[in-house]
């Protein structure tokens, strides 16, 4: 995983990206908002025995350091990858929003609050 991230970041730095459209900026801001809420929910979930994390990268009971690293690094890596792939940017951001908002809504529906 570390090597894949390194390769993706290296290729992203060497690319000459197109500017982000206003739609893409709104989609990115929406995603980051939902991602931050998901981060807070995951931190809250970790302290509750009746729930477990379903993200296979984090594992069912992620330590706070692993959780923090994941939620800080994934949007940074995602930004550089999307910056290098402007033709896929809008579609990927739309799908990421649907998934992230769905996760946040599900978590709220089962009682997982967003607390830092």
ABEGO torsion letter per residue (X at the ends): XAAAAAAAAAAAAABBBBBBBAAAAAAAAAAAAAAAAAAAAAAAAAABAABBBABAAAEABBBAAAAAAAAAAAAAAAAAAAAABAAAAAAAAAAAAAAAAAAAAAAAAAGBBBBX
